[in-house]
Amino acid sequence: MVNFTPMVTLADIRAAQKVIAKVAIRTPILPVKFSDRPETYVKCENLQRTGAFKIRGALNRISKLPNSCKGVTASSSGNHGQAVALAAKLRGLKAVIVMLDQSVPHKVEGTRSYGAEVILGGTTSVVIKERAEREAAERGYVYIPPFNDPDIIAGQGTVGLEIVQDMKDVKAIVVQIGGGGLSSGVATAVKETNPRIKVFGVEPAGAAKMLPSLKAGHIVTIDRVDTIADGLKPTRVEALTFEAVGKYVDEVVTVTDEEILASMRLLVLKEKLVVEPSGAASLAAVLSNKLKLPKGPVVAILSGGNADLRLVVGP
């Protein structure tokens, strides 16, 4: 475990909850009816505005920008870009979003629909981040990072805060890890509220970087990613998220693309919840028995619903 003084506190997350309350939806927690494990629930961020949890962090971060700010940029595979685009629109700011060349088309279209300029800027998270930072410098805009920012993490942490507020007897929470903004925020909110609640992190096997980083004791950059979970494709985590996950998350596991698809199919076809692969990764870990879960209520976070349904039903 990593020892550190948290940059984001429960007080920060509670403050963020007030900031985003008028825009972000307090999403429901629903039972999973077709799970072999009793008392399995899902937190439905797939029903959130822009179709993912990302609007929480974007709203919180952009709310702190000075009135002199001319615009913002961001780098994203899709969901962060849509969130920044909407949050900027609500502030009356221009937005430029640099997305992966292979971003899901409807995520690109969604980002444009909120008024943002979209640039397809490369094939890795590192490359599009550099392009977005360069665009910010050239235009005099502010770069809004996808996860390594205290205000972003605090906003994402409101997902965990809502769970512990709305389900008093929850025993464990399962959260996916991409860059680590959601997992670090959720884990901070949960553990600083009730340290007895277990928090499990889940990564796709083809894009695992938090788990090898924790094992190595330092941040590891992976050479390539190979997963259908496009929202979990960053090639590295960063200092804030690495430290928070190391401090607060009880265990990190990986799931295969096949396990993610099985979870996605169950959610779409049986539970009637449209969930993208990244959003289904948390429940995949539960369904495939990858976790040593305590008895009692367990909540898996469905982080997003911007799904390409051809993955489920075919072309």
C-alpha positions in Angstrom: 0.0 0.0 0.0 1.1 3.6 -0.8 1.2 6.1 2.1 0.5 9.7 1.3 -1.3 12.8 2.3 -4.4 12.9 0.1 -4.7 15.8 -2.3 -8.5 15.2 -2.5 -10.5 14.8 0.7 -14.0 13.9 1.6 -14.7 17.6 2.2 -13.6 18.3 -1.4 -16.0 15.6 -2.7 -18.9 16.9 -0.6 -18.2 20.4 -2.0 -18.2 19.0 -5.6 -21.5 17.3 -4.9 -23.1 20.8 -4.3 -21.4 22.3 -7.4 -22.7 19.7 -9.8 -26.1 19.1 -8.2 -28.2 21.2 -10.7 -26.7 19.6 -13.8 -25.6 16.0 -13.0 -28.2 13.3 -12.4 -28.2 11.5 -9.1 -28.2 8.1 -10.8 -30.1 5.1 -9.5 -28.8 2.0 -7.8 -30.6 -1.0 -9.3 -30.5 -4.8 -8.4 -29.0 -7.2 -10.9 -31.9 -9.6 -11.4 -29.9 -12.2 -13.4 -26.9 -12.6 -11.2 -26.1 -15.9 -9.4 -24.8 -13.7 -6.5 -27.5 -12.4 -4.3 -27.5 -8.7 -3.4 -25.6 -7.6 -6.4 -26.5 -4.0 -7.5 -25.3 -1.6 -10.2 -24.9 2.2 -10.0 -26.2 3.4 -13.3 -23.9 6.1 -14.6 -24.8 4.9 -18.0 -28.0 7.0 -17.4 -25.9 10.1 -16.6 -25.9 13.2 -18.8 -23.6 12.7 -21.8 -24.0 8.9 -21.1 -21.2 8.6 -18.5 -19.9 9.7 -15.1 -17.4 12.1 -16.7 -19.7 15.1 -16.6 -19.3 15.2 -12.8 -15.6 15.9 -12.9 -15.8 18.2 -15.9 -18.5 20.4 -14.3 -16.5 20.6 -11.1 -13.3 21.6 -12.8 -14.8 24.1 -15.3 -16.8 25.7 -12.6 -13.5 26.9 -11.0 -12.3 28.6 -14.2 -12.0 32.4 -14.0 -14.4 34.6 -16.0 -11.4 35.7 -18.1 -11.1 32.1 -19.6 -11.6 32.1 -23.3 -12.0 28.4 -23.9 -10.9 24.9 -22.9 -9.2 21.9 -24.6 -9.2 18.2 -23.6 -7.9 14.9 -24.8 -10.3 11.9 -24.8 -11.3 8.6 -26.3 -14.9 9.9 -26.1 -16.7 10.3 -22.7 -14.4 12.9 -21.2 -14.6 14.9 -24.4 -18.4 14.9 -24.4 -18.4 15.9 -20.8 -16.0 18.8 -21.3 -17.9 19.9 -24.4 -21.2 20.1 -22.4 -19.7 21.7 -19.3 -17.9 24.3 -21.5 -21.2 25.0 -23.4 -23.0 25.6 -20.1 -20.3 28.1 -19.1 -20.4 29.8 -22.5 -16.9 28.7 -23.4 -15.4 27.4 -26.6 -14.1 23.8 -26.5 -11.5 21.9 -28.6 -11.4 18.2 -28.0 -8.6 16.1 -29.3 -9.8 12.5 -29.7 -8.2 9.2 -30.7 -8.2 8.4 -34.4 -10.1 5.2 -33.5 -12.7 6.8 -31.2 -16.2 5.3 -31.5 -17.9 7.4 -34.2 -21.0 8.2 -32.1 -18.8 9.5 -29.3 -17.2 11.9 -31.8 -20.6 12.9 -33.1 -21.8 13.4 -29.5 -18.9 15.7 -28.7 -19.6 17.8 -31.8 -23.3 17.9 -30.9 -22.4 20.0 -27.7 -20.7 22.6 -29.9 -17.1 21.5 -29.6 -14.4 21.5 -32.3 -13.1 17.9 -32.6 -9.6 17.1 -33.8 -8.7 13.4 -34.4 -5.1 13.7 -33.2 -3.4 10.3 -32.8 -3.6 6.7 -31.7 -2.5 6.8 -28.1 -3.5 8.8 -25.0 -0.1 10.3 -24.7 -0.1 11.7 -28.2 -3.6 13.2 -28.0 -2.7 14.7 -24.6 0.3 16.4 -26.1 -1.8 17.8 -29.0 -4.5 19.1 -26.7 -1.9 20.8 -24.5 -0.4 22.4 -27.6 -3.8 23.6 -28.8 -4.4 25.1 -25.4 -1.1 27.0 -25.4 -1.5 28.3 -29.0 -5.1 29.4 -28.5 -4.8 30.7 -24.9 -7.2 28.1 -23.6 -7.1 26.0 -20.5 -6.4 22.3 -20.8 -8.8 20.1 -18.8 -7.1 16.8 -18.0 -9.2 13.6 -18.0 -8.1 12.3 -14.6 -5.0 13.7 -12.9 -6.5 16.8 -11.4 -7.9 17.3 -7.9 -11.1 18.9 -9.1 -11.8 16.2 -11.6 -11.1 13.5 -9.0 -13.4 15.2 -6.5 -16.2 15.4 -9.1 -15.9 11.8 -10.0 -15.8 10.9 -6.3 -19.4 12.0 -6.0 -20.4 8.7 -7.5 -19.0 6.9 -4.5 -20.5 9.5 -2.1 -23.9 8.9 -3.6 -23.6 5.1 -3.1 -22.7 5.3 0.6 -25.5 7.9 1.1 -28.1 5.9 -0.8 -27.2 2.4 0.3 -26.3 2.5 4.0 -25.6 -1.2 4.3 -23.3 -1.5 1.2 -20.4 -3.9 1.9 -18.3 -3.5 -1.2 -18.0 -1.3 -4.3 -16.5 -2.4 -7.6 -15.1 0.3 -9.9 -13.3 0.2 -13.2 -9.9 1.8 -13.7 -8.8 3.7 -16.8 -6.6 6.6 -15.9 -7.9 6.3 -12.3 -9.9 9.4 -11.9 -13.2 7.6 -11.1 -11.6 4.8 -9.0 -9.4 7.2 -6.9 -12.3 9.6 -6.3 -14.8 6.8 -5.4 -12.3 5.1 -3.2 -11.5 8.3 -1.3 -15.2 9.1 -0.8 -16.0 5.6 0.4 -13.0 4.9 2.6 -13.1 8.3 4.3 -16.8 7.8 5.0 -16.6 4.2 6.1 -13.2 2.4 5.9 -14.9 -1.0 6.5 -16.5 -0.9 3.0 -14.3 -2.8 0.5 -13.3 -1.1 -2.7 -12.2 -3.3 -5.7 -10.7 -1.9 -8.9 -11.0 -3.6 -12.3 -8.9 -3.2 -15.4 -9.1 -4.8 -18.8 -6.3 -7.4 -19.2 -5.3 -5.8 -22.5 -4.8 -2.4 -20.9 -3.8 -3.0 -17.3 -1.4 -0.3 -16.0 -2.6 0.4 -12.4 -2.0 -3.2 -11.3 1.6 -3.5 -12.7 2.3 0.0 -11.3 1.1 -1.0 -7.8 3.2 -4.2 -8.0 6.3 -2.2 -9.2 5.8 0.5 -6.6 6.0 3.2 -9.3 4.0 4.3 -12.3 4.5 2.0 -15.3 3.7 3.1 -18.9 2.5 0.2 -21.0 3.7 -0.1 -24.7 0.4 -1.0 -26.2 -3.3 -1.6 -25.4 -5.6 -4.3 -26.8 -9.1 -4.2 -25.5 -12.7 -3.4 -26.5 -13.0 -1.2 -23.5 -12.1 2.0 -25.3 -12.7 4.2 -22.2 -10.1 2.3 -20.3 -7.3 2.7 -22.8 -4.9 5.2 -21.2 -1.3 3.8 -21.4 -0.4 5.1 -17.9 -1.9 6.4 -14.7 -0.6 9.5 -13.0 0.6 10.5 -9.6 -2.7 11.6 -8.0 -4.6 8.5 -9.1 -1.8 6.1 -8.5 -1.4 7.3 -4.9 -5.1 7.3 -4.1 -5.7 3.8 -5.5 -2.7 2.5 -3.7 -4.0 4.0 -0.4 -7.6 3.2 -0.6 -8.4 0.3 -3.0 -8.3 -3.1 -1.4 -7.5 -5.1 -4.5 -7.1 -4.5 -8.3 -8.0 -7.4 -10.7 -8.1 -7.7 -14.5 -10.9 -9.1 -16.7 -10.7 -10.3 -20.3 -12.6 -8.8 -23.3 -14.7 -12.0 -23.4 -15.7 -11.5 -19.7 -16.5 -7.8 -20.5 -18.6 -8.8 -23.4 -20.5 -11.4 -21.4 -21.3 -8.8 -18.8 -22.3 -6.3 -21.5 -24.7 -8.8 -23.1 -26.3 -9.7 -19.7 -26.8 -6.0 -19.0 -28.2 -5.2 -22.5 -30.2 -8.3 -23.3 -31.5 -9.3 -19.8 -31.2 -6.3 -17.5 -32.3 -3.9 -20.3 -29.5 -1.5 -19.5 -27.4 -0.2 -22.4 -23.8 -0.2 -21.2 -20.5 0.2 -23.1 -17.6 -2.2 -22.6 -15.8 0.1 -20.2 -19.0 0.4 -18.1 -19.5 -3.3 -18.0 -16.0 -4.2 -16.8 -16.8 -3.8 -13.1 -19.8 -6.2 -13.2 -17.6 -8.6 -15.3 -15.3 -9.0 -12.3 -18.3 -9.9 -10.1 -19.9 -12.3 -12.6 -16.6 -14.1 -13.3 -15.8 -14.5 -9.6 -12.6 -12.6 -9.8 -13.2 -11.0 -6.4 -13.3 -12.1 -2.8 -16.5 -10.3 -2.0 -18.0 -10.0 1.4 -21.5 -11.2 2.1 -24.2 -8.5 1.7 -24.9 -5.7 -0.8 -22.2 -5.1 -3.5 -22.5 -2.3 -6.0 -20.7 -2.4 -9.4 -20.4 1.0 -11.1 -21.7 1.1 -14.7 -19.5 4.0 -15.7 -20.9 4.7 -19.2 -23.6 3.8 -21.7 -22.2 5.1 -25.0 -22.2 1.6 -26.5 -21.6 0.3 -30.0 -24.4 -2.3 -29.9 -22.9 -4.2 -32.8 -20.7 -5.7 -30.1 -23.8 -7.3 -28.7 -26.2 -8.0 -31.5 -23.8 -8.1 -34.5 -23.6 -5.8 -37.6 
